[in-house]
């Protein structure tokens, strides 16, 4: 059997392969899915890829499989690890963070202002995949970004550096990079004017740099033996899919609940009413990562949020269930228990992702301001990830979102429609969309049950 495209999701523990055919036709098809343990720790990720392909062949009942293209997303080899360095924390630093998170990065260190010796020591210890330097609006403050770039370049880390700061520094940054042998990528300023975010150019380059250098990561050196197309970070792929679907569906928010983290991706400009009182800009496409909200690896953190005694009121044997938690729940009781954990992860991540209204009181009376991401215009709430696609009650969990606002939270309303990525292919379609956007959109509509 020959098909058009295979897309692999190379995770830290599991590799999933999705098969797609008739990509150029009006009716592209999702053929099936296979999975196997990721073999990154064995020094050769292709062994896990081959195992997932063998499992796929077994699942669709064939013995031979060929393909035209093999694409991939990856969060293996510890994912895309970045450090971000800017001028003012709530301005250029925040803009740079938004660019990195939207591209699918795990941010390991953030600094504002001039780097100190302790910051440089942390850089040596972290050894990120990419370093992002920003700072200064265009034609504004120059010294901080130049100082930081020169300090980083002088360390000789051999790590690619993206410069996304004051445009006036670009020529000098280029000279420093040339003198020090630093691999430099220059993009548009992420914060060109006060209260203006410009994160998309940096996001695009971050993903390109990741793809260029991922094959040098431990265990990934042989990935090109099988993958002949794009490789992008898995969270970045979900964001790519979310941005594509927003164009067709309308404003949306995606919850991706996994064993280690819960990611929230929103694509919405918000309401005109809230924008008038918003005190700092937000990107149209925003991602937050909650590293303490995983329903397997980080189950202890979720239990702590709920409270063990409260949990025992619902599950008298909660301690036994916690002690024997599985990455994939098997019994009905285990599934109901993980659903309870998933609900807590979803609502907590919503609270952290969304903005709020605040009231200030002064001589002229009460003034209303808004802080953070406005989700009030969201029309669709989408669930993906293992917990929200493989458990029996995800719709109820996501529908509860519309009932959470007490008046000051900028949450989606109760009329927002809930959709589930039933085939668990959203990340794969994100990378597919870079080559075949029309096919990716049609395939996602099928998985979401949208006609």
C-alpha positions in Angstrom: 0.0 0.0 0.0 1.3 3.5 -0.8 0.0 6.7 0.8 0.8 10.4 0.5 1.9 11.4 3.9 3.0 10.0 7.3 3.3 12.4 10.2 5.1 11.4 13.4 4.7 12.9 16.8 7.9 12.1 18.5 7.2 12.5 22.2 9.5 12.1 25.2 8.0 8.7 26.0 5.7 7.7 23.0 6.0 8.1 19.3 2.7 8.3 17.3 2.4 8.0 13.5 -0.6 9.2 11.6 -1.2 8.2 8.0 -3.0 10.4 5.4 -3.9 9.8 1.8 -5.6 11.6 -1.1 -4.1 14.8 0.2 -4.5 16.7 -3.1 -8.1 15.6 -3.7 -11.3 17.2 -2.4 -11.7 14.4 0.1 -8.4 13.8 2.0 -8.4 10.7 4.2 -7.0 9.8 7.7 -6.0 6.2 7.2 -5.0 5.2 10.7 -2.6 5.6 13.6 0.2 3.6 15.2 2.4 4.1 18.3 5.5 2.7 20.0 7.8 3.8 22.8 10.2 6.6 21.8 13.8 5.4 21.6 15.5 8.7 22.1 17.4 7.4 25.2 18.8 4.6 23.1 20.5 7.1 20.9 18.4 6.4 17.8 14.9 7.9 17.5 14.3 6.0 14.2 13.8 2.7 16.1 10.8 4.2 17.8 9.6 5.6 14.5 9.9 2.2 12.8 8.0 0.6 15.7 5.2 3.1 15.4 5.0 2.4 11.6 4.9 -1.4 12.3 2.0 -0.8 14.8 0.2 1.3 12.2 0.5 -1.4 9.6 -0.9 -3.9 12.1 -3.8 -1.6 13.0 -4.9 -1.1 9.4 -4.3 -4.7 8.4 -1.5 -4.4 5.9 2.1 -5.9 5.6 3.7 -3.3 3.4 3.5 0.5 3.5 5.2 3.2 1.3 4.7 6.9 1.4 5.6 10.1 -0.5 6.4 12.3 2.4 7.3 11.8 6.1 6.8 14.8 8.3 7.2 15.1 12.1 6.6 17.1 15.3 8.9 16.5 18.2 9.0 17.2 21.9 11.7 14.5 22.4 15.2 15.3 23.4 13.7 17.6 26.1 11.8 19.6 23.5 12.7 23.1 22.2 14.5 24.7 25.2 15.0 28.4 25.0 16.2 31.3 27.1 14.8 34.8 26.5 16.6 38.1 27.3 15.0 41.6 26.9 14.9 45.1 28.4 11.7 45.7 30.4 9.9 42.6 31.8 6.4 43.6 30.9 7.3 45.0 27.5 10.1 43.6 25.3 10.7 40.5 27.6 7.0 39.6 27.5 6.8 40.0 23.7 9.8 37.8 23.3 8.3 35.2 25.6 5.1 35.2 23.6 7.0 34.6 20.4 8.9 31.7 22.0 5.9 30.0 23.6 3.8 30.4 20.4 6.6 28.6 18.5 6.4 25.7 20.9 9.3 26.4 23.1 9.9 25.4 26.8 11.4 28.6 28.3 14.1 27.7 30.8 15.3 31.2 31.8 14.1 34.8 31.4 16.0 38.0 32.1 15.2 41.7 32.0 17.9 44.3 31.8 21.6 43.8 31.4 22.9 40.2 32.0 24.9 39.5 35.1 27.5 36.8 35.8 24.9 34.7 37.5 22.8 34.8 34.3 25.7 33.7 32.2 26.4 30.8 34.5 22.8 29.7 34.2 23.1 29.8 30.4 26.1 27.5 30.6 24.2 25.1 32.9 20.9 25.1 30.8 22.5 24.8 27.3 19.3 25.8 25.5 18.6 24.9 21.9 18.1 28.6 21.0 18.7 32.0 22.7 16.4 34.9 21.9 17.7 38.4 22.5 15.3 41.4 22.3 15.2 44.9 23.9 14.3 48.4 23.0 11.6 49.7 20.7 12.8 50.6 17.2 15.0 53.7 17.4 14.8 53.7 21.2 17.2 52.3 23.8 20.1 50.4 22.3 22.7 49.6 25.0 21.0 46.8 26.8 20.3 44.5 23.8 23.8 45.2 22.4 25.4 44.4 25.8 23.5 41.2 26.2 24.2 40.0 22.7 27.9 40.7 23.0 28.1 38.9 26.4 26.3 35.8 25.0 28.4 35.8 21.8 31.6 36.0 23.8 30.8 32.8 25.7 31.3 30.7 22.5 28.4 28.3 23.4 27.8 27.3 19.8 24.1 27.9 20.3 22.1 29.7 17.6 21.0 33.2 18.7 17.9 35.0 17.4 18.0 38.8 17.6 14.6 40.5 17.7 15.3 43.8 19.2 15.8 47.5 18.3 16.3 47.6 14.5 19.2 50.1 14.9 21.3 47.4 16.4 21.1 44.9 13.6 24.2 45.9 11.7 26.4 46.0 14.9 24.9 42.7 16.1 25.9 41.2 12.7 29.5 42.4 13.1 29.7 40.9 16.6 28.3 37.6 15.4 30.9 37.6 12.5 33.8 38.3 14.9 32.8 35.6 17.4 31.5 32.9 15.0 28.0 33.1 16.5 25.2 31.6 14.4 22.9 34.6 14.2 19.3 35.0 12.9 18.0 38.6 12.7 14.2 39.1 12.6 11.8 42.1 13.0 11.6 43.6 16.5 9.1 41.8 18.7 8.1 45.1 20.3 8.7 47.8 17.7 6.6 50.5 19.3 5.1 50.9 22.8 2.0 48.7 23.2 2.6 47.0 19.8 3.4 43.3 19.7 5.0 41.8 16.6 5.6 38.2 17.5 4.8 36.2 14.3 8.1 36.8 12.4 10.1 35.6 15.5 7.8 32.6 15.9 8.4 31.6 12.3 12.2 31.8 12.5 12.3 29.9 15.9 10.5 27.0 14.2 12.9 27.1 11.2 16.0 27.2 13.5 14.5 24.3 15.6 14.1 22.2 12.4 17.6 23.1 11.3 19.2 22.0 14.5 17.0 19.3 16.0 18.8 16.6 14.2 21.9 17.4 16.3 20.0 16.7 19.5 20.8 13.5 21.5 18.9 10.6 19.9 17.7 12.7 16.9 20.8 12.4 14.7 19.3 9.7 12.5 15.9 11.2 12.2 16.5 12.2 8.6 16.9 8.5 7.7 13.1 8.4 7.7 11.7 11.9 8.0 12.1 13.8 4.7 9.9 16.8 5.4 9.3 19.4 8.0 10.0 18.8 11.7 8.5 21.4 14.2 8.0 21.4 17.9 4.8 19.6 18.9 3.2 22.5 20.8 4.1 24.8 17.9 2.3 22.4 15.6 -0.9 22.6 17.7 -0.7 26.4 17.5 -0.2 26.3 13.7 -3.4 24.2 13.5 -5.3 26.5 15.8 -4.4 29.6 13.7 -5.5 27.8 10.5 -8.8 26.7 12.0 -9.6 30.1 13.4 -9.7 31.4 9.8 -12.5 29.0 9.0 -14.3 28.5 12.4 -13.8 31.8 14.2 -12.3 32.7 17.5 -11.3 29.6 19.5 -9.3 28.3 22.4 -7.6 24.8 22.5 -7.0 22.8 25.7 -4.3 20.1 25.3 -4.1 18.1 28.5 -1.3 15.6 28.8 0.5 13.5 31.3 3.1 16.1 32.1 1.6 19.5 31.2 -1.5 21.3 30.1 -1.1 23.7 27.2 -3.7 26.3 26.3 -3.7 27.9 22.9 -6.1 30.8 22.1 -6.5 32.6 18.8 -8.8 35.6 19.2 -8.4 39.4 19.1 -10.9 39.7 21.9 -13.9 42.1 22.1 -13.8 45.7 21.1 -15.3 46.7 24.4 -12.5 45.0 26.4 -9.7 46.3 24.1 -10.7 49.9 25.0 -9.8 49.2 28.7 -6.9 46.8 28.2 -3.8 48.2 29.9 -1.2 46.1 27.9 -1.3 44.4 24.5 -1.9 40.7 24.0 -1.0 38.7 20.9 -3.9 37.4 18.8 -2.4 33.9 19.1 -1.3 33.1 22.7 0.0 29.9 24.3 0.5 29.2 28.0 2.2 26.1 29.4 1.3 24.8 32.8 4.1 22.5 33.8 2.5 21.4 37.1 -0.8 20.3 35.5 -0.1 16.9 34.1 -2.5 14.1 34.9 0.2 11.4 35.1 3.7 12.7 35.7 2.4 15.7 37.8 -0.6 14.1 39.4 0.6 15.1 42.9 0.3 18.8 42.0 -3.3 18.5 40.8 -4.2 16.4 43.9 -2.7 19.2 46.0 -4.8 21.8 44.3 -8.0 19.8 44.8 -7.0 18.8 48.3 -6.7 15.1 49.2 -9.6 15.2 51.7 -11.9 16.8 49.2 -10.9 14.2 46.6 -11.6 11.4 49.1 -15.2 12.6 49.4 -15.6 11.7 45.7 -13.2 8.8 45.7 -12.8 7.1 49.1 -9.9 5.1 47.7 -8.2 8.1 46.2 -4.8 7.3 47.8 -4.8 3.9 46.1 -5.8 5.4 42.8 -3.0 8.0 43.1 -0.4 5.4 44.0 -1.4 3.3 41.0 -1.9 6.0 38.5 -1.3 4.9 34.9 -0.4 6.9 31.8 -3.4 5.3 30.1 -6.2 4.5 32.6 -7.8 1.1 32.1 -10.7 0.5 34.4 -13.9 2.6 34.6 -13.0 3.8 38.0 -9.5 4.9 36.9 -11.0 6.7 33.9 -13.5 8.6 36.1 -10.7 9.5 38.5 -8.5 10.9 35.7 -11.4 12.8 34.4 -11.7 14.6 37.7 -8.0 15.4 37.5 -8.4 16.6 33.9 -11.3 18.9 34.9 -9.0 20.5 37.5 -6.2 20.9 35.0 -8.6 22.5 32.5 -10.1 25.0 34.9 -6.8 25.9 36.5 -5.1 26.4 33.1 -8.1 28.5 32.0 -7.7 30.7 35.1 -4.0 31.2 34.4 -4.4 31.8 30.6 -7.3 34.2 30.7 -7.4 37.9 31.8 -9.6 39.7 34.3 -11.3 43.0 34.9 -10.1 45.1 37.7 -11.6 48.1 39.4 -9.6 51.1 40.5 -10.9 53.8 42.8 -9.7 57.3 42.8 -10.9 60.9 43.3 -12.9 60.7 40.0 -14.6 57.5 41.0 -14.4 53.9 39.8 -12.4 53.0 36.8 -12.5 49.6 35.0 -9.3 48.2 33.5 -8.6 44.8 31.9 -5.4 42.8 32.2 -4.5 39.6 30.2 -6.0 37.7 27.4 -9.6 38.4 26.5 -11.5 35.1 25.7 -15.0 36.6 25.7 -15.3 36.4 21.9 -14.3 32.8 21.7 -16.9 30.8 19.8 -15.3 27.3 20.0 -13.6 25.4 22.8 -11.5 22.6 21.4 -10.1 19.6 23.3 -7.1 17.6 22.2 -4.4 15.6 23.9 -4.7 12.1 25.4 -7.0 13.1 28.4 -9.5 15.0 26.3 -9.7 12.6 23.4 -9.5 9.2 25.0 -11.6 9.6 28.1 -15.4 9.2 27.9 -16.5 12.6 29.3 -14.5 15.4 27.8 -17.5 17.4 26.5 -18.8 17.9 30.0 -15.4 19.0 31.2 -15.1 21.7 28.5 -18.7 22.8 28.8 -18.1 23.7 32.4 -15.8 26.5 31.2 -18.7 28.6 30.1 -20.2 28.5 33.6 -17.0 29.6 35.5 -17.0 33.4 35.0 -18.3 35.4 38.0 -18.3 38.6 36.1 -14.7 39.8 36.2 -13.0 36.9 34.4 -12.5 37.2 30.7 -13.7 33.7 30.0 -15.6 32.2 27.0 -19.4 32.4 27.5 -21.8 29.5 28.0 -22.8 29.7 24.3 -19.3 28.7 23.1 -19.5 25.4 21.3 -17.3 22.4 22.5 -15.5 20.3 19.9 -13.2 17.3 20.5 -10.3 16.3 18.3 -11.8 12.7 18.2 -9.0 11.3 16.1 -6.2 12.9 18.1 -4.5 14.4 15.1 -4.4 18.1 15.7 -0.6 18.3 16.2 0.0 16.2 13.0 -2.4 18.5 11.1 -0.4 21.5 12.3 2.8 20.3 10.6 0.7 19.0 7.6 -0.8 22.5 7.2 2.6 24.0 6.4 2.5 22.1 3.1 -1.1 21.2 2.6 -3.3 23.8 4.4 -6.6 22.9 2.6 -6.2 19.2 3.3 -5.3 19.9 6.9 -8.4 22.0 7.4 -10.7 19.4 5.9 -9.2 16.6 7.9 -9.6 18.6 11.1 -13.2 19.4 10.4 -13.8 15.7 10.2 -12.0 15.0 13.5 -13.9 17.8 15.2 -17.2 16.6 13.7 -17.9 19.9 11.9 -19.7 19.8 8.6 
